[in-house]
Amino acid sequence: MTTTTTKKARRYTRVGLPKGMLVAWEHSGIRKLSRVSVVALGGLFISTPEPPPNGDTIRLIFEIPGGEVRARAVVRDCQPCKGMGIEFTAMGPEARARLHQLMKALSKV
């Protein structure tokens, strides 16, 4: 007997952030500041009332223990009036290492 699930297979563990975390992001030359509600090594869910459409690229920067993370990402899940799920497409190795350390720490909590 096989069971099927409608959930997407996730490559990375996601961690909810009840208090949120601030992220500065830019799309089409417009800069915004929003809260992150979910973080993963592969991307974030950013709360914003008017997210860019799926497939659009954004640049972002956020502060975590150990320093800042600068990255480029693509919008994968646009939810008008709620926010957007983004997937990282470019990030420096130092930033990736800091994010990896944060995820290890959050997973233990």
C-alpha positions as CSV (number, residue, x, y, z in Angstrom):
1,M,0.0,0.0,0.0
2,T,1.4,3.4,-0.9
3,T,0.4,6.7,0.5
4,T,0.5,9.9,-1.4
5,T,0.8,13.4,-0.1
6,T,-0.2,16.7,-1.5
7,K,2.6,18.5,0.3
8,K,5.6,19.6,-1.8
9,A,8.8,17.7,-1.0
10,R,11.1,20.2,0.7
11,R,14.8,20.2,0.2
12,Y,15.5,22.2,3.4
13,T,14.0,22.3,6.9
14,R,11.8,25.4,7.5
15,V,11.7,27.2,10.8
16,G,8.9,29.6,11.8
17,L,9.9,32.8,13.5
18,P,7.1,33.9,15.8
19,K,8.7,37.3,16.4
20,G,9.8,37.7,12.9
21,M,13.0,39.1,11.6
22,L,13.5,42.2,9.4
23,V,14.6,42.0,5.8
24,A,15.4,44.8,3.5
25,W,14.6,44.0,-0.1
26,E,14.6,45.6,-3.5
27,H,12.4,44.9,-6.6
28,S,12.4,47.1,-9.7
29,G,14.4,49.8,-8.0
30,I,12.0,50.1,-5.1
31,R,13.3,49.3,-1.6
32,K,11.1,47.9,1.1
33,L,11.5,46.7,4.7
34,S,9.4,43.6,5.7
35,R,9.3,40.8,8.3
36,V,10.4,37.3,7.7
37,S,8.0,34.7,9.2
38,V,9.7,31.5,7.9
39,V,13.4,30.9,7.3
40,A,15.2,28.0,5.5
41,L,18.6,27.4,3.9
42,G,16.8,27.6,0.5
43,G,14.7,30.7,1.1
44,L,12.4,32.8,3.2
45,F,8.7,33.7,3.5
46,I,8.5,37.5,3.6
47,S,5.3,39.2,4.8
48,T,4.3,42.0,2.5
49,P,0.9,43.2,1.3
50,E,2.0,43.7,-2.3
51,P,4.5,41.0,-3.3
52,P,6.1,40.9,-6.7
53,P,4.7,38.2,-9.1
54,N,6.1,34.7,-9.3
55,G,9.3,34.5,-11.3
56,D,10.5,38.0,-10.5
57,T,13.9,38.6,-9.0
58,I,14.6,40.5,-5.8
59,R,17.8,41.5,-3.9
60,L,17.7,41.3,-0.2
61,I,19.8,41.8,3.0
62,F,19.1,40.8,6.5
63,E,21.1,40.6,9.8
64,I,21.6,37.4,11.7
65,P,24.0,36.4,14.5
66,G,27.5,36.6,13.1
67,G,26.7,39.2,10.4
68,E,24.6,40.1,7.5
69,V,23.3,38.0,4.6
70,R,23.1,39.6,1.2
71,A,21.4,37.5,-1.5
72,R,19.5,37.5,-4.8
73,A,16.3,35.4,-5.0
74,V,13.4,34.6,-7.2
75,V,9.7,34.8,-6.1
76,R,8.3,31.3,-6.0
77,D,5.0,31.7,-4.1
78,C,3.3,35.1,-4.5
79,Q,0.4,35.4,-2.1
80,P,-1.3,38.9,-2.5
81,C,-2.1,40.6,0.8
82,K,0.1,38.0,2.7
83,G,3.6,37.8,1.3
84,M,5.9,35.8,-0.8
85,G,8.0,32.7,-0.6
86,I,11.4,33.3,-2.2
87,E,14.2,31.0,-3.2
88,F,17.8,32.1,-2.9
89,T,19.6,32.1,-6.3
90,A,22.9,33.8,-5.3
91,M,24.6,34.2,-2.0
92,G,28.3,34.5,-1.0
93,P,29.9,31.5,0.8
94,E,30.4,33.4,4.1
95,A,26.7,34.4,4.2
96,R,25.7,30.8,3.3
97,A,27.9,29.6,6.2
98,R,26.3,32.1,8.7
99,L,22.8,31.1,7.5
100,H,23.7,27.4,7.9
101,Q,24.9,28.1,11.5
102,L,21.6,30.0,12.3
103,M,19.5,27.1,11.0
104,K,21.5,24.6,13.1
105,A,20.9,26.7,16.2
106,L,17.2,27.2,15.4
107,S,16.6,23.5,14.8
108,K,17.9,22.7,18.3
109,V,15.4,25.0,20.0
